[in-house]
Amino acid sequence: MAGVRTRFAPSPTGILHMGSARTALFNWAFARRHGGQHALRIEDTDRARSTEASERALLEGLDWLGIDFDQGPLRQSDGRERHDSAVAHLLETGRAYRCVCTRDELEERRERTLATGQSWVYDGRCRDRDLGPDCGPHTVRLRLDPSAYLGWDDLVFGPSGQAASEIGDMNIRRSDGHPLYNLAVVVDDLHMQISHVIRGADHLANTCFQIALYRALDGEPPRFAHVPLILGEGGKKLSKRRDPVSVLQYRDDGYLPEALLNWLARIGWSHGDQEIFSREEICTLFDLDSVSRSPAQSDPGKLEWLSQHYLKQMPRDALIGLLLPFLTREAGRPVEATPELADFVDLLRERSTTLGEMAHRARFLLVDRVEYADKAAKKFLRPVALPILRSLHDHLAGLNAWEPASLEAAFETVRTEHGGVGMGKLAQPVRVAVTGSSASPGIYETLAALGQEQSVARIAAASEWIEARQG
């Protein structure tokens, strides 16, 4: 497909929402598949709500995901002269006109119309008044042909459109002289020679009027593709208060960007039964024909499954490099990579879904003392465990070689001394004693990673904790 140019055009008014990130991903993947260009345009004309912090967060999130751009970031506010020129041209050619109707007047007429059971569009009161620039405070409206049909062949939804008479002569410039969104986005897309506009289905309502603007500006509309929205669990619209929707929050929780990118790609798009896609495969295989028309429900469990898959596949050194900041956060101090930590990471990755979870599971290696999880302590640090813990403490304290094989031998000796006690009745109290939790990798590998001095000390501390509660 020749001459493909897509754009991602977010407003810097908040977080990088996962829905927006998926839109960026689809634009990027479509352009990459067709050998085209992908641009980033920051739509910052809402000066009251746009912030530099939000823009930085947008760029940071896109960079973390690995979504790159051939052009940009451009800023819509830099195109003000271009927007004003377009409005002037539309006024000069009679394709737009000035309107002096106030907001209160419009609301009054709207309410009267709705009271009769009719739908409201602008009634054209200023349409033929030929008002000049000295008419006082005014907006500018686009003059639509009421008999026109504003249609397009959507690349997701198919034939779409609406009669111009159902839209009415909408505003393109505010009374303060600032262009409205529909005017600015059309002018910018023409200027940037955008060939395909891939965006959320919430923009469907804007498209008919934008097509009218393209025609009024003698421009060729791009191909439009509207992507259904992402729903949360239970089919409800995603909510910032209820659902994790910030891309940077996923990063800070320890999900890998490869996992999140893969997950976002699969929300509403498919390629046969394939579930795991590398970045390169997404760019090679993505097409709009396979985007579903139905709202797509996010599946957090699928993200966890993908994240664990990528954790398992990552080279050890690369994984440790990513993990160290999370370990530092858990420890409250800088943490350095050691051979023992590296060995333990290989065990943790088999049972962890995020870097944050992996670091939390490794916390017992980083602190001087552990706090027992209440449920685990009540279940396993009981008086019945005290004799075997004390016996194991003495055997472990006397070991000359601290490695899994000798640790296993010590455990077997203690089990024999205590009448063949089950492994779980010994291992679980020890696990809680040294990690604070009832879940960890194999007990011998866990003790080997912690070291002899700390292991023996923590078993002694757990024995004292049990004894203190006996009295």
HUVENTA-V321520 format. One line per field, one symbol per residue. burial: + if it has 24 or more other ideal C-beta (glycine too) atoms within 12 Angstrom, else -. Layout:
burial->???
This chain:
burial->---++++++++++-++++++++++++++++++++-++++++++++--------++-+++-++-++++++--++++++-+--++--++++++---+++++++----+--------------++---++----------+++++++-----+-+-++++--+++-+--+++++++----+++++++++++++++-++++++++-++-++++++++++++-+-++++++++++++----++-----++++++++-+++++++++++++++++------++-+--++-++++-++---++++-+-+++-+++++++-+----++-+++-++--+----+----++++++++++-++++++++++++++++---+-+---++--+++--++-++++++-++--+--+----++-++--++--+--+---++++++++++++++++++++++++++++-+++-++++++-++-----
